[in-house]
C-alpha cells in the first residue's frame, strides 16, 4: 500500500509531502519532469485522454492532493478507481489547470488494486485553486444551471459564489433535470477551464458517474 501523506486544510492550498507523492511532485512546477505514485480517483474513458490520481491523506481513507494525468498518445492501461499507479511525465498547464503530460502509455504502470478513496467534503465557496485536482464532495442548493453544469449554492451563505458542477460531454450520460431550490450532493474532481489568458478562474467539479449526483431534497413549494 502507498503511505499516507499529510494533507493541508483546503484553504492552505498545495503543499509538499513525502518523496514520491503527488504533493511533493507538484511543487516542482510547470515544465518539470517527475515520477511519483498515486491512487486513481477518475479512471480512463471518462474525461477523454485524462485520468486523475491522488495521494492518500493522513487519515488513510480520504483523497489528498491530486492531479490530472494527460496521455498524449496511445491508450491507458485497464485501470479502476482505487488502483495504485506510478506515473512519469512532464508537468504542464492547460486552461490554467496543472497536469502531468505522458508521451505514451509506457509512462504509467499499475502497481496493485486497492480500495477507492473517500472524497474531501467541501462547501461550495471552497472550490478554487487551493483544491485543484482534488477528489471532493459538495452539497448545496440549486442556484441555477448553464448547459452541462449545475450551480450549487451554500445554504449558509446564499449570496456567495456557487460551485459549478459539470457533466462533461465525454461521459455516457447527460446532466439531470434540476429545479431551483433543490438540495443536491455532487462528488467529483476539481478542475479548471479558464476562458482566456492569464488563465484564471472558472473552476468546476467534474462528476464521473450518475451516482456522483444525488438529489437530497426537493425544492420547497
Rosetta silent file (secondary structure, phi, psi, omega in degrees, C-alpha in Angstrom):
SEQUENCE: XXXXXXXXXXXXXXXXXXXXXXXXXXXXXXXXXXXXXXXXXXXXXXXXXXXXXXXXXXXXXXXXXXXXXXXXXXXXXXXXXXXXXXXXXXXXXXXXXXXXXXXXXXXXXXXXXXXXXXXXXXXXXXXXXXXXXXXXXXXXXXXXXXXXXXXXXXXXXXXXXXXXXXXXXXXXXXXXXXXXXXXXXXXXXXXXXXXXXXXXXXXXXXXXXXXXXXXXXXXXX
SCORE:     score description
SCORE:     0.000 S_00000001
   1 L     0.000  150.805  176.016    0.000    0.000    0.000 S_00000001
   2 L   -76.019  144.289  179.601    1.037    3.571   -0.564 S_00000001
   3 L   -73.511  148.330  174.240    1.876    5.512    2.616 S_00000001
   4 L   -63.805  154.698 -179.919   -0.467    8.294    3.769 S_00000001
   5 E  -125.404  129.069  176.219    0.618   11.870    3.084 S_00000001
   6 L   -55.473  133.906 -176.196   -0.108   14.815    5.396 S_00000001
   7 L  -123.085  131.960 -178.806   -2.692   16.997    3.676 S_00000001
   8 L   -76.170  162.249  170.198   -3.334   20.683    4.464 S_00000001
   9 L   -59.609  154.234 -175.901   -6.782   22.163    5.032 S_00000001
  10 H   -52.777  -35.773 -175.796   -8.371   23.288    1.739 S_00000001
  11 H   -74.154   -9.602  179.445   -7.656   26.960    2.379 S_00000001
  12 H   -91.142   -7.280  175.134   -3.908   26.321    2.627 S_00000001
  13 L    74.278 -153.710 -177.154   -3.642   25.109   -0.971 S_00000001
  14 L   -79.346  154.093  178.682   -0.952   22.793   -2.285 S_00000001
  15 L  -156.250  165.276 -179.389    1.969   21.711   -0.154 S_00000001
  16 L   -74.882  171.326  179.364    4.834   19.253   -0.213 S_00000001
  17 L  -151.284 -158.204 -179.597    4.777   15.691    1.045 S_00000001
  18 L   -71.982  155.148  177.000    6.912   12.611    1.241 S_00000001
  19 L   -56.323  136.499  179.824    9.251   11.775   -1.680 S_00000001
  20 L    88.581    3.408 -179.785    7.352   10.036   -4.458 S_00000001
  21 L   -95.690  162.248  173.955    3.998   11.595   -3.569 S_00000001
  22 H   -59.890  -45.944 -176.562    1.702   13.709   -5.736 S_00000001
  23 H   -58.143  -45.417 -178.544    2.028   16.587   -3.264 S_00000001
  24 H   -69.286  -39.776 -177.834    5.823   16.653   -3.387 S_00000001
  25 H   -64.270  -39.204 -176.419    5.966   16.251   -7.179 S_00000001
  26 H   -64.580  -24.280  179.383    3.607   19.176   -7.871 S_00000001
  27 L   -67.644  -17.151  179.047    5.949   21.559   -6.082 S_00000001
  28 L   -66.027  -26.751  174.009    8.447   21.073   -8.931 S_00000001
  29 L    88.630  175.412 -178.273    6.210   23.296  -11.060 S_00000001
  30 L   -61.390  141.129  178.796    5.365   23.634  -14.733 S_00000001
  31 L    80.661   -7.150 -179.829    7.827   22.083  -17.249 S_00000001
  32 L   -79.739  145.868  172.796    9.447   19.887  -14.579 S_00000001
  33 E   -90.348  142.942 -176.836    9.810   16.143  -15.082 S_00000001
  34 E  -151.892  152.562  171.407    8.601   13.952  -12.231 S_00000001
  35 E  -130.946  129.312 -178.214    7.916   10.374  -11.253 S_00000001
  36 E  -157.866  173.248 -178.625    5.519    9.601   -8.401 S_00000001
  37 E  -115.173  157.380  178.027    2.791    7.264   -7.173 S_00000001
  38 E  -165.931  179.273 -179.970   -0.895    7.797   -6.527 S_00000001
  39 E  -113.451  133.369 -177.947   -4.355    6.281   -6.317 S_00000001
  40 E   -68.399  124.430  174.966   -6.777    6.503   -9.249 S_00000001
  41 E  -108.483  -23.999  173.256   -9.752    8.747   -8.474 S_00000001
  42 E  -136.506  113.060 -174.440  -11.042    9.062  -12.061 S_00000001
  43 E   -78.892  176.966  177.734  -10.266    6.098  -14.370 S_00000001
  44 E   -62.325  164.402  173.804   -9.802    6.129  -18.153 S_00000001
  45 E    72.558   18.649  173.371  -12.658    6.634  -20.637 S_00000001
  46 E  -109.134  -52.149 -174.455  -14.396    9.375  -18.653 S_00000001
  47 E  -115.767   59.989  179.759  -12.560   12.597  -19.484 S_00000001
  48 L    55.100 -115.247 -173.889  -11.151   11.875  -22.954 S_00000001
  49 L  -100.840   27.486 -178.019   -7.387   11.333  -22.583 S_00000001
  50 E  -124.329  148.252  165.340   -7.127   12.181  -18.881 S_00000001
  51 E  -127.836  166.959  174.322   -7.282   10.351  -15.571 S_00000001
  52 E  -121.761  140.949  174.797   -6.927   11.761  -12.064 S_00000001
  53 E  -131.220  160.987 -176.135   -4.790   10.340   -9.283 S_00000001
  54 E  -148.119  159.282  168.552   -4.302   11.417   -5.664 S_00000001
  55 E   -72.484  164.185  168.353   -2.298   10.854   -2.525 S_00000001
  56 E   -91.676  122.896 -178.733   -3.813    9.055    0.429 S_00000001
  57 E   -67.135  170.075 -173.688   -4.465   11.657    3.134 S_00000001
  58 L   -60.967  -24.307  178.936   -3.137   11.231    6.650 S_00000001
  59 L   -76.811   -6.869  175.759   -6.369    9.600    7.850 S_00000001
  60 L    84.319   -3.860 -176.474   -5.678    6.697    5.482 S_00000001
  61 L  -131.371  -23.297 -176.031   -9.047    6.833    3.699 S_00000001
  62 E   -92.544  147.515  175.482   -9.562   10.321    2.221 S_00000001
  63 E   -70.348  129.079  176.538   -8.137   11.533   -1.086 S_00000001
  64 E   -92.155 -147.804 -179.657   -5.332   14.016   -0.545 S_00000001
  65 E   -61.219  136.276 -176.172   -3.708   16.315   -3.081 S_00000001
  66 E  -130.326  176.537 -177.846   -4.420   15.150   -6.628 S_00000001
  67 E  -157.167  149.656  172.969   -3.562   15.889  -10.239 S_00000001
  68 E   -78.665  133.441  176.550   -4.819   15.426  -13.771 S_00000001
  69 E  -115.735  117.538 -174.442   -2.715   12.975  -15.813 S_00000001
  70 E  -108.492  128.844 -179.029   -2.965   13.536  -19.579 S_00000001
  71 E  -103.329  116.227 -176.362   -1.910   10.893  -22.123 S_00000001
  72 L   -73.525  -39.254 -176.271   -0.823   12.361  -25.478 S_00000001
  73 L  -139.088  147.063  176.890   -0.664    9.106  -27.458 S_00000001
  74 L    86.245 -167.687 -176.260   -1.940    5.560  -27.036 S_00000001
  75 L  -121.478  143.968  174.114   -4.351    4.123  -24.509 S_00000001
  76 L   -63.589  151.771  170.024   -4.233    3.962  -20.737 S_00000001
  77 L   -65.366  165.568  178.398   -3.863    0.508  -19.197 S_00000001
  78 L   -65.952  111.383 -177.704   -7.018   -1.010  -17.735 S_00000001
  79 L  -128.871  147.955  177.007   -7.464    0.971  -14.528 S_00000001
  80 L  -125.579  160.742  174.110  -10.232    1.234  -11.964 S_00000001
  81 L   -55.798  131.497  179.991  -10.950    3.663   -9.143 S_00000001
  82 L    99.151  -15.564  178.570   -8.697    2.731   -6.216 S_00000001
  83 L   -64.733  143.754  175.646   -5.861    1.245   -8.282 S_00000001
  84 E   -93.735  133.135 -176.760   -2.338    2.217   -7.215 S_00000001
  85 E  -136.005  159.692  166.907   -0.152    3.522  -10.061 S_00000001
  86 E  -114.678  136.797  177.878    3.248    5.007  -10.819 S_00000001
  87 E  -127.794  150.793  176.554    3.473    7.785  -13.407 S_00000001
  88 E  -139.018  121.890 -178.218    6.414    9.508  -15.076 S_00000001
  89 E  -169.412 -164.528 -176.753    5.977   12.650  -17.145 S_00000001
  90 E  -119.648  132.515  178.765    6.335   16.401  -17.507 S_00000001
  91 E   -73.647  139.888  175.948    4.150   18.978  -15.773 S_00000001
  92 E  -146.645 -174.132  179.894    2.312   21.460  -17.958 S_00000001
  93 E  -138.116  136.570  176.511   -0.809   23.614  -17.784 S_00000001
  94 E  -130.271  119.115 -178.121   -3.961   23.592  -19.897 S_00000001
  95 L    54.595   30.793  177.677   -6.547   26.351  -19.492 S_00000001
  96 L    95.442  -13.710 -177.995   -4.982   27.080  -16.120 S_00000001
  97 E   -93.047  128.583  176.630   -5.078   23.536  -14.753 S_00000001
  98 E   -71.011  135.233  179.492   -1.812   21.850  -13.841 S_00000001
  99 E  -143.991  152.484  173.595   -1.461   18.412  -15.432 S_00000001
 100 E   -96.022  120.618 -176.049    1.164   15.725  -15.807 S_00000001
 101 E   -96.591  126.239  175.483    1.672   15.013  -19.517 S_00000001
 102 E  -106.243  133.957  177.969    2.630   11.500  -20.597 S_00000001
 103 L   -77.429  -26.618 -179.510    4.012   10.957  -24.103 S_00000001
 104 L  -157.468  167.695 -175.522    2.921    7.321  -24.151 S_00000001
 105 H   -69.086  -12.670  177.913    1.211    4.607  -22.135 S_00000001
 106 H   -76.772    3.701  178.911    4.585    3.181  -21.090 S_00000001
 107 H  -104.204   11.938  173.365    4.838    6.094  -18.638 S_00000001
 108 E  -137.233  131.568 -176.740    2.068    4.814  -16.358 S_00000001
 109 E  -128.960  134.696  173.778    2.193    1.498  -14.501 S_00000001
 110 E   -81.686  127.577  179.421   -0.400   -0.230  -12.391 S_00000001
 111 E   -92.687  -44.744 -176.471    1.092   -1.365   -9.097 S_00000001
 112 E  -169.799  161.166  170.802   -1.880   -3.025   -7.421 S_00000001
 113 L   -79.813  158.507 -179.077   -5.617   -2.903   -6.940 S_00000001
 114 L  -160.138 -178.599  179.846   -6.895   -1.063   -3.903 S_00000001
 115 L   -85.091  138.458  178.424   -9.824    0.495   -2.105 S_00000001
 116 L   -61.248  141.790  177.840  -11.355    3.658   -3.529 S_00000001
 117 L   -79.114  153.481  177.035  -10.517    6.816   -1.590 S_00000001
 118 E   -85.247  146.099  179.131  -13.209    8.889    0.097 S_00000001
 119 L   -74.923  156.337  176.328  -13.838   12.433   -1.196 S_00000001
 120 E   -83.673  120.850  178.337  -12.923   15.533    0.784 S_00000001
 121 E   -71.201  129.360  178.844  -16.105   17.314    1.978 S_00000001
 122 E  -133.137  160.663  170.832  -16.132   20.973    0.931 S_00000001
 123 L   -91.182  154.758 -178.457  -18.518   23.902    0.914 S_00000001
 124 H   -51.308  -38.513 -177.708  -19.431   25.435   -2.462 S_00000001
 125 H   -72.887   -7.072 -178.928  -17.351   28.535   -1.785 S_00000001
 126 H   -92.575   -1.854  178.896  -14.201   26.466   -1.212 S_00000001
 127 L   -77.127  117.753 -177.767  -13.940   25.267   -4.813 S_00000001
 128 L  -179.903 -163.191 -174.477  -10.925   27.027   -6.322 S_00000001
 129 H   -56.734  -36.666 -175.731   -7.184   26.994   -6.947 S_00000001
 130 H   -62.037  -24.095 -177.259   -6.332   25.651   -3.487 S_00000001
 131 H  -120.287   20.013  177.300   -8.080   22.343   -4.212 S_00000001
 132 L   -57.311  131.643 -179.913   -7.406   21.952   -7.941 S_00000001
 133 L    88.960   -9.013 -176.146   -7.046   18.250   -8.771 S_00000001
 134 L   -80.718  151.078  173.774   -8.689   17.116   -5.509 S_00000001
 135 E   -92.482  116.230 -168.717  -11.435   14.499   -5.232 S_00000001
 136 E  -135.672  168.577  170.194  -14.221   16.247   -3.318 S_00000001
 137 E  -133.146  138.440 -175.044  -17.895   16.222   -2.436 S_00000001
 138 E  -131.232  138.123  178.158  -20.074   19.347   -2.300 S_00000001
 139 E  -124.086  134.376  179.989  -23.618   19.809   -1.009 S_00000001
 140 E  -172.252  179.470  179.982  -25.804   22.810   -1.795 S_00000001
 141 E   -93.913  149.398  179.290  -28.988   24.240   -3.235 S_00000001
 142 E   -71.357  110.674  178.645  -29.581   24.595   -6.975 S_00000001
 143 E   -94.683   -9.855  179.892  -28.925   28.269   -7.706 S_00000001
 144 E   159.985 -171.752  179.181  -29.179   27.795  -11.460 S_00000001
 145 E  -155.276  154.182  179.048  -27.787   25.869  -14.418 S_00000001
 146 E  -145.879  104.250  177.685  -25.796   26.556  -17.579 S_00000001
 147 L    58.859 -113.503 -176.868  -25.646   23.975  -20.349 S_00000001
 148 L   -87.423    7.813 -172.284  -23.833   20.924  -18.978 S_00000001
 149 E  -123.232  147.954  172.105  -23.431   22.419  -15.492 S_00000001
 150 E  -110.177  139.102  178.481  -25.450   22.819  -12.295 S_00000001
 151 E  -103.460  118.158 -178.651  -24.689   25.704   -9.942 S_00000001
 152 E  -107.300  121.300  178.087  -24.833   24.735   -6.261 S_00000001
 153 E   -95.475  160.647  179.632  -25.034   27.485   -3.656 S_00000001
 154 E   -87.887  117.942  179.557  -24.160   27.304    0.020 S_00000001
 155 L   -57.715  -28.127  179.557  -27.336   27.396    2.198 S_00000001
 156 L   -79.860  -20.122  179.611  -25.330   29.126    4.939 S_00000001
 157 E  -138.754   69.805 -172.686  -24.086   31.803    2.505 S_00000001
 158 L   -62.279  -21.181  179.644  -26.731   32.019   -0.216 S_00000001
 159 L   -90.521   -0.757 -179.437  -25.234   35.180   -1.729 S_00000001
 160 L   -78.095  173.197  179.647  -21.794   33.608   -2.143 S_00000001
 161 L   -67.411  124.523  178.532  -20.265   32.213   -5.325 S_00000001
 162 L   -75.986  159.948  175.622  -21.925   28.893   -6.212 S_00000001
 163 E   -86.947  135.038  177.150  -19.934   25.808   -7.169 S_00000001
 164 E   -88.760  120.079  179.409  -20.132   24.772  -10.819 S_00000001
 165 E  -108.476  117.058 -169.542  -20.876   21.047  -11.147 S_00000001
 166 E  -114.173  132.417  171.317  -20.159   19.829  -14.686 S_00000001
 167 L  -102.930  100.124 -173.741  -21.260   16.703  -16.552 S_00000001
 168 L   -66.539  151.375 -178.349  -18.755   16.620  -19.406 S_00000001
 169 L   -67.169  -15.991  178.716  -19.887   15.682  -22.898 S_00000001
 170 L   -74.442  -13.010  179.414  -17.340   12.835  -22.909 S_00000001
 171 L   -79.362  162.334 -176.983  -19.492   10.923  -20.399 S_00000001
 172 L   -87.348    7.065 -178.484  -22.127    8.422  -21.489 S_00000001
 173 L  -139.925  163.127 -174.775  -24.900   10.284  -19.635 S_00000001
 174 L  -108.952  163.802  176.923  -26.301   13.799  -19.520 S_00000001
 175 L   -59.423  133.179  179.980  -26.888   16.347  -16.792 S_00000001
 176 L   -70.866  159.273  174.775  -30.085   15.546  -14.854 S_00000001
 177 L   -71.483  132.294 -179.530  -33.065   17.866  -14.802 S_00000001
 178 L  -130.723  160.727  179.103  -32.939   20.104  -11.745 S_00000001
 179 L  -125.068  137.523  178.787  -35.194   22.692  -10.131 S_00000001
 180 L   -56.279  136.192 -179.956  -34.024   25.827   -8.341 S_00000001
 181 L    96.578  -17.280  175.502  -34.030   25.349   -4.585 S_00000001
 182 L   -65.442  152.331  175.816  -33.458   21.595   -4.627 S_00000001
 183 E  -101.890  123.988  179.949  -30.616   20.288   -2.450 S_00000001
 184 E  -125.870  154.489  172.477  -28.059   18.175   -4.316 S_00000001
 185 E  -119.540  131.297 -178.158  -24.800   16.487   -3.424 S_00000001
 186 E  -124.631  136.927  179.162  -22.061   16.252   -6.060 S_00000001
 187 E  -124.898  132.118  179.917  -18.848   14.214   -5.939 S_00000001
 188 E   177.611 -158.951 -174.433  -16.007   14.611   -8.409 S_00000001
 189 E  -107.770  134.265  177.930  -12.692   16.199   -9.363 S_00000001
 190 E   -78.177  119.142 -176.858  -11.871   19.885   -9.054 S_00000001
 191 E  -125.784  162.247  175.183  -10.810   21.080  -12.495 S_00000001
 192 E  -125.745  138.641  176.648  -10.074   24.429  -14.102 S_00000001
 193 L  -142.991   74.747 -179.073  -11.034   25.549  -17.601 S_00000001
 194 L   -68.118  148.753 -174.431  -10.218   29.240  -17.893 S_00000001
 195 L   -82.952  -31.173 -174.938  -11.512   31.009  -20.996 S_00000001
 196 L  -155.524  162.546  176.229   -8.550   33.286  -21.792 S_00000001
 197 L   -60.725  144.397    8.379   -5.085   34.330  -20.662 S_00000001
 198 L   -86.057   27.767  171.445   -3.869   34.762  -17.954 S_00000001
 199 L    62.441   52.745  176.436   -5.964   31.605  -17.347 S_00000001
 200 L  -110.780  150.925  172.238   -7.600   32.485  -14.044 S_00000001
 201 L    78.768 -168.593 -179.219  -10.929   31.323  -12.655 S_00000001
 202 L    58.523   54.018  174.144  -13.670   29.026  -13.992 S_00000001
 203 E   -84.007  150.271 -176.309  -13.180   26.200  -11.511 S_00000001
 204 E  -151.203  162.403  173.355  -15.631   23.312  -11.623 S_00000001
 205 E  -108.218  118.788  179.802  -16.286   19.893  -10.146 S_00000001
 206 E   -90.492  110.030  175.599  -16.258   17.151  -12.788 S_00000001
 207 E   -76.459  157.149 -174.587  -18.606   14.338  -11.802 S_00000001
 208 L  -108.558  -50.345 -173.990  -17.751   10.863  -13.073 S_00000001
 209 L  -123.807  162.348  179.790  -20.768    8.563  -12.721 S_00000001
 210 H   -56.158  -35.961 -178.403  -24.520    9.050  -12.385 S_00000001
 211 H   -73.092   -4.839  174.581  -24.274    8.136   -8.697 S_00000001
 212 H   -76.660  -11.934  178.332  -21.931   11.109   -8.180 S_00000001
 213 E  -118.753  115.673 -175.440  -25.001   13.375   -8.369 S_00000001
 214 E  -126.978  126.493  172.925  -27.636   12.791   -5.705 S_00000001
 215 E   -83.184  120.499 -177.265  -30.768   14.843   -5.071 S_00000001
 216 E   -95.027  -27.786 -175.579  -31.180   15.061   -1.309 S_00000001
 217 E  -155.971  135.929  176.446  -34.250   17.286   -1.088 S_00000001
 218 L   -73.129  161.970  179.640  -36.891   18.594   -3.443 S_00000001
 219 L   -67.977  141.606  177.177  -37.490   22.303   -3.820 S_00000001
 220 L   -65.500  143.978  179.235  -39.911   23.804   -1.274 S_00000001
 221 L   -80.244    0.000    0.000  -43.380   24.537   -2.651 S_00000001
